[in-house]
Amino acid sequence: MTRLLPTGRLTPLQAWLGSLIAFAASVILGLCYLQEPGLGDDLDYWSLARRLHDGEVAKWNLGFHDLRWPVWGVIWCLQSLFGKGLAAYWGESLFYLGLGSAAVWWLAYFTTRHALFCGLAAFLFAMHPMLDPAIVRPMPDLSEGVWSAWSVVCWMALTRTRSPWGKAAWATAMGCCWMIGYSNRITGIFILPILALLCLLYTRKNFGWLLFAFGVAGLFFLAECKIYEHVTGDFLHSLHANLGAKGRKGTEPVALWFLPVRFFDALWSGNFFKVPSNLLALGGAIWIWRRGKAADRSWVVWAVSFYLLFSCAPQSLWPYRPIVRDGDRFLASLAFPLSLLSARGLWVAWKWALRCHDWARVLATRPLACRTLLVLGVISISSRDFYSTGFVPQFRAEITGTAPGTRVLSHSDLREVCLLVGGAHAKSLQWVIPSDLFRPKPLEIEAAQQCEKMWLNRKLLWVSTRKKLERGELSTQEPLPPYFNNLGDGWHLERVCSRADYPDMAFFTRITGASIAHAVKPDAWQGLDLIPESKMTQQMRDGITLEIPPDWRGGNLLLEWHASGNTVEAAKFVEIEWFRGTRTLGAQVWTPYLFPGGGWDFFTFSAPEGADSATVKTVFSKKFTRISIANLLLQHYDRQQNP
């Protein structure tokens, strides 16, 4: 037993070495789970850092995303070291994963000083299922918890330091961690009331030092305000920009009784490992509360208080709207106290097994095998996806296969994706980027007419228009610019790249002669009105099976329609699943965006080689009352044109 659970204390030097090992091991572990870029806010952070490097940004805009310098600042530093590519993109989340594991190591060290327990806690943190959406792209979710955890580390170090100078140093570091967390995202300040509560419950004599840390945080805030005043001309820019995020989607008014349980599903579903992890955490919390020391009990208070703040904290009292919107990734900060509680639960369960079961005592005589089984067991039951570059190879092939100097019509977000995955070759292209592809200026239309290529990401292209539709600012689509009129006649669809199941990325080449597309205009879909009770609507819900002609297999497809709906996302999504016989070949998903008064939209997808049938299912939103399809056109491009 002593070989597996050593009772000797770690020396301070060993503790520092162990935290560095935890950092490095977590980074290596994180490399095994990297995924394709997400192309949301993560792209904005990478893009801001790149534009600052390249001198394309004179000053930050008024958006709250640009406040998050602990996210894009790390990317900026990594771009300085490794270039402005995927290494800097992925490096931010890997850096914070390692920093978080080191914080958990120190939190465990302050309460147990067992090397194995510290390592167990750090490992369970790195594999914690609440981190699954947070470790694959640069977002503020993981870093928010990291700075909160390091402020707790500073608090625990302060309570164990006798020297006033040492206490002042730790209080200063704690105040800085608070404000870096606030700069990372406004919910980073949730750790302040938790630390105040912990101090009142367990270390009241250090409350004065907590006030000292508040003073340091205030000075930090004033210094940051002065910098923002220099950059934007607004001393309170950080407050004003954060207030601009009020009323966002996912923070709709919620019944008061539902607030404490609205994230319950996120805690228990989505990854099989959540169930045993949370059960261990629950068992560890019960054991700590009954038998643990005050320092251990602080983990329980931290976990419960953190969850309630994330679930219930308001942005407005009437109507009561939560400040944190729905989404698993917003609970990533809970991984810190929960991993410590899970480690304690597993530790206690193992000691009980050693007392009661021979198999445990046999395993204890083989510590290396025991630890290997633990690591492999956790990895095997985790639902976290292993390394995948997704669309990146295909996307990069399209960029590198395009001659330098080629004029490419696109939009700013997709150009950033090209620079992210294509590097110098993407820079060698001549980009034509209208201020708004749907509403270009006359000179931009003239420049677009000279382009040989048009590269689009449908989701990113629609972001601005979709948000205006959600806010009720648009009713009917404005006249389309020339390059979108009869899209299939003026352009040839060369390649379709899918991000996960979404075939969002379309690469068009201008047609100089006659179109080689084969158009199909199904009569049943012309002038079709859909209502919730109609027979066609029910068929679309159940799935419509289509036979795929042999010459379509392996080819690209372009669907254009003119339609209207009572709400922008009356259809939540449309899924097409491809089959060869009874064997599925994969699925592709897209979401139509509808104008109340009617508008145009397009979808691109590719039929897998060998697919002989497809089932198309539509999931309608709860707000759906009407969808009217004026006309629909499907165009097929020969399979030899598909790479």
N, C-alpha and C positions, 0 to 999 in steps of 0.2 A: 504493500500500500504506500509506503513512504517513497518508493521509487516513482510511482505515478503521481502522488500528491505530496510533494516535498514540503516539509514544515519550516525549512530554513528561510531566513529573510533575504531578499535581494538587497545588495548594497546600492547606494545612489548611482555609482558608476554603471553597475549592471542594469539598473532601471533605465538609465539613459540609452545604453546600448540596446536594451530590449525594445524601447520605443522606436528607435531607428530601424530595427529589424521588422517591427510591426508595420512601420511606414512602407518599407521596401517590399515586404511580402504582400501587402494589400495592393500596391501598385501592380505587381506582377500578376496577382489574382485578377485584378480589374482588367488587365490586358486580354484575358481569356473571354471576356464578355462584351467587348466593344461591338457596337452596332453602327449601321449606316447613319449618316446625319439626319436629324429630325426635321430640319427646314422650318422651324417655328421661331420662337424667341431666341433659341440657341444660335441660329444663323445671324440674328441681329447683333448679338454680343460679339461673335467672331468678326462680323463685318465692321462694327464700330472700331474694334482694335486694329483691323487692317487699314481702314481709312485714316485713322490717326497716324499709323506708320507711314502711309503713302502721302500724307499731307492733303488728303481730300476733304478734311473736315476743319473748317475754321473755328467752329464752336459747337457744343452739343445743342441738340434741339430741346424742346420743352417736355419731351416724353419721359415717363417715369422709368422706362427701361434703361435709359442712359445714366441714371443715378447709380446703377449697380456696378460700381467700379471694382468691388471685390470679385466679381465674375469676369468682366471684360478686361480688368487690369491684369489678372493672372494670364489671360489669353495673350494680351499685349506683350507681357514678359516672355512667354513661351514662343511667340512669333519672333521675338528678337533672338532667341537661342536656336530655334529649330526651323525657322522659316514660316511663311504664311500659308500653311497647308493643314492637312488632317492631324498632324502631330500636335499642333497647338490647339486644334479643336478638341481632340480627345484628351489632351494633356491636362486641361483644367479639371475635369471630373476625376481623373486619376490622381492628381495632386491633392484634391480635397478628400478623396477616399483614403489616401495614405495619411493625411493630416488628421482625419477623423479617427482612424484606427489607433494612431499614436495617442490621441486624447483619451480614448477608451482604455488604452493600456495604463495611462497615468491614473485615471479614475479608479481602476481596479487596484493599482499599486497602493494608492493611499489608504485603501481599506483592508487589503489582505497581504500584500507584498509577496504573494506566491507567484513565481514565474509562470507556472502552468496555468493558473487561473487568469493571470493578465493576458497570456497568449490566447486562451480560450475565449475570453471576452472580446479581444480584438478580432479574432477570426469570425466569431458569430456576428459581430458588427459588420465586417466586410461582406458577409453572405446574407445579411438581414434582408428579408423579402420586401420591407418597406423602402429599401434603396433601389429596387430593380429599375424603376423608371428614371432614377436620378443619377446613376453612375455612367450612363452611356452618352450623355451630351452635356455641354456647359449650360447649366441652369442654376438659379439661386437656391434651389430646394436643399441640396446637400450642403452647400457652403453655409447656409443659414444655420443648420444644426451644428456644423463644425465650430463656428464662432461662439455659439451658445455653450457647446461642450467645453471649449477652452476657457470660457469665463467661469464655468463650474470648477475646472481644474485650478484656476487661479484662486478661487474662493477656498478650495480645500487646502491648497498650499499655504494660503494666508493664515488659516486657522491653526496650522501646524508650525508656524514660524513664530519665534519669540522676539526676534529683533524688531524694533520699530521701523528701522530702515528697510528690513526685509518685507515687513507688512506693507509699507508704503509702496515698495516696488511691485508687489503682487496686486495691490489695490489699483495701482496705475495701469498695469497690464489688463486687469479685469475691466476697468472703465473703457480702455481702448477696444477690447474684444466686444463689449456691448455696442459701441458705436460703429465698429466695422460690420457687425451683424445688422444694425439698423440700416447702414448704407447698402448692404447686400439686399435687403428687403425690409419693409417696415415692420413685418411680423417678427423680425429679429429681436425686437425689444421685449418679446414675451418672456425672455429669460430674466428680465429685471424683477418683476413681482415674484417670480419663483425663488430667486436668490434672496429677496427680502424676507419671504416666508420661511425659507430654510434658516436664515440667520436668526429670526425671532424664535423659531422652534428649538434650535440646537446650539447656537453660538451667539447668544445675545451680547456677550462682552465685546464681540467684534463688530457690533452694529455701527460704531463710529467709523470704522474703516470702510464699511459699505457706503456710508455717506461721503467719505473721501473719494471713493470710486465714482459716485454720482457726480462729484465736482469735476473729476477728470473727464468724464463723459460729456459734461456740459462744455468744458473748454474745447474738447474735440469737435463737438457740434458747432461751436462758434467759429472755429478755424475752418471747418468744411463750408459753413455758410459764407465765409469771406472769400473762399476760393470760387464758390458758385457765383457770388456777386461779380467777381472779376471776369468769369467766363460768360455768364448769361445776363448780367446786369440786375439780377434779382437776389437779394440777400437771403430770402426764405424760399429759394427755388426748390429745394428738396421737399419742403412741406407742400408747396403749391402743386408740384408735379405729382406727388403721391395722392393729393386730393383729386387730381384728374382721373384717378383710377376708380373712383366711386361708381357704384351701380353697374359694375361689369357683369357679363354673362356668367352665371353660376353662383351669383350672390343674391338671388331673388329672395323676397321675404319668406321666412320659414316659421312654422308654428313653434312656439316656445318649448312645448313638450318634446318636439322632435330634435331640437338642437343637440342635446348630449349624445344622441345615438345616430346622427346623420353620417358619421364616418365609420359606423360599426361594420358595415359591409366591406369597406376598404381595409379594415384591420384583419379580416378573416378570409377573404376570398381573393382570387387572382393568382395565387401562387400556393401550391400544396404545402410548402414549407411554413406558411403563415400559421397553420393550425398547431403543429408541434412547437414552433417557436413561441407562440403566444401562451400555450399551455405551460411550457417551461417557465416563461416569465411570470405567469400567474402563480405557479407553485413557488418560484423564488421569492415573489413579493410576500406571499403568506408566511413563508419561513422567516424572512427578514423581519417582518412586522412583529412576529412572535418572539424571535430569539436574537435577531441581529442587533448590531450597534447603531448608534445615532447616524454615523456616516453612511451605513448601509441603508437605513431608512430614508435617507435623503433621496436615494434612487427612486423609491416608491412615490414619494411626494412629487419629485420631478416628473415622473411618467404620467401620473394622474393629472397634475396641474397643467402640464403641457398639452395633454389631449383635450382637456376641457377648454383651455384658451383657444386652441386651434378650432375647436368645434363650435364654441359659443360666443367668442369675442365679437362685439358688434361694430359695424361701421356706421349704423344709424339706429336709433331707438324706436322711431315711429315712421314708417313701418320698420320692424326689427329685421335688419339685414345683417348676415354674418360677414365678417371682414375677409375670411378665407373661403374661396370658392371651392366647389366640389372637385375632387380629383385625388387619386391615390398619392401622386407625387408630392402634394403639399404636406403630407405627414412624414416625410423623410426624416425630419428632426427627431421623431419619436424613436428612431432606431437606436439612438444613443442610450437612453435609460433602459429601453426594452432589451437591448443586447446584454447589458450588465445584469438585469434581472434573469434573463434566460441562462446566462452563464452560472449564476448562483443556483438556479433551479436544477440545472444539469449536474453541477458540482455536488449538491446535496443528494440528488438521486443516485449518483455514482457511489458516494460514501455509503448510502443505505444498501446498494447492491453488493458492495464489498463485504458488508456485515452479514448479509442474508443468503448470498448465492455463490456457489462454487465457481460457476463460469466466469463471474466477475473477478474472483481471486486468481483464476488461471490467466485471464487477460492482463491482470495487474503485474504478472511476472514477465510480460512481454510489452513493455511500454511503447516501443516503436510501432508494433503492430496495432496496438490499441488506438494510438493517435492517428495512424493512417486510416483505420476503419472509421474513425470519427469524421475526418476530413472528407473521405470518399462518400460516406453516408450522407453528410449534409449536402455535398455537391450533387449527389444522385437524386435526392428528393426535392431539390430546388427546381422551380420551373423557370429559372432565369435562362434566357437564350444565350447560347455560346456565340463566339466570335463570328460576325458576318459583315462583310462590306456592302452587301445588298446591291443597290443600283450603281455604286461607285465605278466598278470596272467598265460597265457598258457606257456610262456617262463619260468617263475619261477617254474611252475608245472613240466616241463621237467627236470629242474636242480635238484629240491628237490627229484624227483623220481628216480634219478640216484645215485647209491650207492657210498659213499665216497671211494676214491682210484681208481675209474674207469678211465681207460686210454682213453682220448678223443683227437682225431685228429681235429685240428681246425686252425684258423688263428688269429693273434693277435687282430684284431678289434673285432671279435666276442667274444673272451675271455674277452675283456673289457666290452662288453654288459652283459655277464654272471656275471661278478663281480659287475656290476652296479645293476642288478635286483636280483641276487642270493646270494650276500654277502658271508658269511662264508662257505656256502655249496658249492658254486662255487670254493672257494679256496681249498676245501678238495679233489677236483678231480685232477688226474694226467694229466696235459696238455702236449700235443706234438704239438709244434708250429713251423713248418718249416719257414725258412726265406722267402720263396716264395712257396706257395702250387703248383703253376704251374711249378716251376723250383727248386725242392728240391735238397739238397746235398745227397750224398750216405748214410751217417749216418742218415740223417733225414728220408729217405725212409725206412731204416731198423727199426727205431723207430716207424714209422707210421704203419708198418706191425703188430705191437704188440697191436694196439689200438682196443678196442671193440666198440667205438663210433666214429662217424664223424659228427661234427656240422658245418654247413656252412651258411653264409649269402651271397647270390649270388652277390648282388650289391657291398658290401664291398670287396668280394673276387676279383672282376674284376677291382677295381679302378686303381691299378698300371698298369695293362696290357692295360686297356682302354685308359689311358692317353698316353701311348707309341704309341698306334695305332693312336690316334688323332694327335700326333706329327710326324707321319710317320716313327717311329723307328722300326716297325715290319711289316712284310709282310705275313709271314706264321707262324702258331703256331708250337712251338717246340713239340717233342714227349711227350705225356702225361705220368705222373708218374703212377705206378701200381694202386693206389687207385682210379684214375679217369678212368682207362681203364675198359670198360664195367661196368659202375657205377651201373646199375640196377642188375647185376649178383652177384657182390661182396657185396652189401649192401642192407639192407631193409629200405625203407623210412617209419619211424615210425610216424613222426609228421611234419606238415607244419604250420608255424606261419606267419600270414600276418601282415605287418606294413602298416596301412591305407589300400590301395587296392593292395599293392605289396606283393605277397607271397614269400618273399625273404629268409626266414629262414627255413632251412631244417635240420631235425635230422635223421641221419642214424645209424643203428646198423649193425655190421658186421654179415654176414650170415655164419653160420658154416655148414649147410647142403644144400639141394637144395633150390633154390629160389622159393618163393611163389608168385612172381609177375606174372602178366598175360600180355604178350607182344603183341603189335599190331604194324604192320609195313605197313602202308597204301601205296599201290602201286602208287597212284596218286602223292605222294610227293617224290618219289625216282627219283633222277636225274632231278629235276624240275628247269627250268631257268625262272626267273621273270624279266620282263622289264616294264617300265611305261605304255606302250601301250597294253600289253597283256591282254587277256580276264580273265585269272586267277588273275592277279593283280587287275583288276577292281572288281572281285568278292570278293577278300580279303578286298578291301576298303569298299565295301557295307556291307560285313558281310556274313559269311558262317554259316548256321544253322546245328547243329549236334544233333542227338538223343543220349541221355545218357542211356546206358544199366542199368537195375535195380541193378545189382551187383556192378556197379561203384559208385552208389549214397552213399555219406558219406565216400568215400575212398580217398586215396592219389594217385596222378598221377605224374609220372616222364617222362619228355620229353627230349630226347637227339637228337642232330642233328649234322651233319657235313655240313657246308655251308660257302660260301664266299660272299663278297659284295664289291662294289666299294668304300664304305666308312664305317667306324666303326658302325655308327648308320644309315644305309640306311633305316631301319624301325625304326621310332621314338619310337613306342611302339605297342604292341599287347594287345588287351583287350578281355577277355572272360567274357561274361555276362550270368549268369545262370538263368533258368526259371523253374517254375512249372506251366504248362499251359501257361497262359499269364502274370502271376505275376512274377516279377523279384525277385531273391533271392540274388542279389549282383553281383559285378564284381571284377575281378582280372586282374592286369596289369603287364606286364614285358617288358623289352627292350632287344632285341637281340644285341649281340656284334659280329661283323663280321671282319674276316681277309681278306685282298685282295686276298691272295693265298689260303685261306681255313683254317678252324679250327673247333674245337669241342666246343659246349656249351650245357648247360642243364637248364631246368626250372622245378620247382616243384609247384604244386598247389593242392587244395583239392576240390572235388565236394561236394556241400552242400547236406545234407540229403533231399531227396524228389525232387531233380532237375531231370527233365525229358528231358530237352533240353538245348542247349547252343548256343550262337551266338558269333563267333570269328571275330573280326574286326582288321584290320591292318592299322595304320597311317604311311605312308611313308614320309621320309624327302624330302625337296626340292632338295637335292643333289643326291637322289636315281636315278641310271641308270641301276643297275644290282644287282640281288641276285640269287645265284645258290645254290640249296639245293642238296647235293650229296646223303644223306640218312637221314631218320628220323625214330625214334623209340619211341613209346609211351608205358609206362608200368603202369599198374594199380595194386594197393595193396589193399587187401581185406578191407572192411569197418570196420571189427571188430578190425583191427589194428590201426584205426584212433581214437584218444581219443575223 
